[in-house]
Amino acid sequence: MKKVIHFAVRLYPPQWRERYGPEFDALLDDMNPGFGDILDIVKGALLMQVSLSNLPLMAAAFALLGIIVAGWVSIQNPRRYASTGVIAIGNAYLPDEFRQPSLLEVAPHVFGDESLTRLIDQNGLYPDELGRRPMTDRLQQFKENLIVASISPRAWEVSFTYPDCVKAQKVTSDLLRCLCQGGIHVTEQMAPNEEIRAHIQMLLIDPPQAAAVGPSLSERISLGLGGGALVGVAIAILRRRIQRPA
Amino acid sequence: MSDPTFLVLASLADGDKHGYAMMEDIQAFAGVRLGPGTLYGAITRLEERGWIRALNSTDRRRPYRLTAEGQRHLQEDLAALDRVVKAGQRRLKHA
């Protein structure tokens, strides 16, 4: 922590540090600076640099601010993983008039509120929300993270996104297994032939595979560093142009 | 009310103080905790305007004193704030 504070103090202009440095250090020794104080020091240094327009230091200060913001964003929004699998109707003799149903409608034993709630509990999903928000909110959040999309006249893609890769895989596996074991309830409008309806089977085509969603921590930090430095340089140049005598 | 320069001037109104003493005093009388960067940003601006001045010190902890001009500005700010407070209270009574 002391090293970060020491570095943050060095972001102030040299002439400012020459005048106020010793007493500023004494203040920091007297108090017990926290994370918020580091941000306050960086902010103070930036404002002081803006008034004096030191280009390299402005770039460094804004780059540091960019890294801090990127780190904060990463803590608030951890990387997520999408686990995706494909399921399809296995019967080869579906009639031409067969209308592909919505998987959510024809598999209430899998996608109904009761079974989804059970899935949330069994896998311990959204532990931070447990006790703070009602189950209906956690269920709604789960539904927002679950995507079921038709990818061909007889196949669907099931995808679940969650910060924990293992849990995302487990949830998608559970959903696909339930669909294979319980099948789907096809109505007469979808397939008029009763024999076909009775023999519709669900097959797992692609087992769930997890992939990271969004930028990694190092990509976010790099973005914060580069973006911050660019902003710093831009402000310093702008400031010099404004101050340049006519 | 939460303007750091106003709070620093108000803190120095009852005597000379160094940075940490000002920080503690402001938290006690205004309930506002100024960060080190914010506090020294205010001190720098006030000294540039000549509203406070640094005193000699053998210690690293340099005390500051309100100047006559700073005192005049503080009185003006307090008078303006007093008008706002009175107007607000009057309006609340009639609400």
Chai-1 contact restraints between the chains, C-beta under 6 A:
chainA,res_idxA,chainB,res_idxB,connection_type,confidence,min_distance_angstrom,max_distance_angstrom,comment,restraint_id
A,Y20,B,Y40,contact,1.0,0.0,6.0,A-B,restraint_1
A,P22,B,R60,contact,1.0,0.0,6.0,A-B,restraint_2
A,E23,B,R60,contact,1.0,0.0,6.0,A-B,restraint_3
A,E23,B,R62,contact,1.0,0.0,6.0,A-B,restraint_4
A,F24,B,Y40,contact,1.0,0.0,6.0,A-B,restraint_5
A,A26,B,R60,contact,1.0,0.0,6.0,A-B,restraint_6
A,A26,B,R61,contact,1.0,0.0,6.0,A-B,restraint_7
A,L27,B,G19,contact,1.0,0.0,6.0,A-B,restraint_8
A,L27,B,Y20,contact,1.0,0.0,6.0,A-B,restraint_9
A,L27,B,P36,contact,1.0,0.0,6.0,A-B,restraint_10
A,D30,B,Y20,contact,1.0,0.0,6.0,A-B,restraint_11
A,D37,B,G35,contact,1.0,0.0,6.0,A-B,restraint_12
A,D37,B,P36,contact,1.0,0.0,6.0,A-B,restraint_13
A,D40,B,G35,contact,1.0,0.0,6.0,A-B,restraint_14
A,D40,B,G37,contact,1.0,0.0,6.0,A-B,restraint_15
A,D40,B,T38,contact,1.0,0.0,6.0,A-B,restraint_16
A,I41,B,P36,contact,1.0,0.0,6.0,A-B,restraint_17
A,I41,B,G37,contact,1.0,0.0,6.0,A-B,restraint_18
A,K43,B,G37,contact,1.0,0.0,6.0,A-B,restraint_19
A,G44,B,G37,contact,1.0,0.0,6.0,A-B,restraint_20
A,G44,B,G41,contact,1.0,0.0,6.0,A-B,restraint_21
A,L47,B,G41,contact,1.0,0.0,6.0,A-B,restraint_22
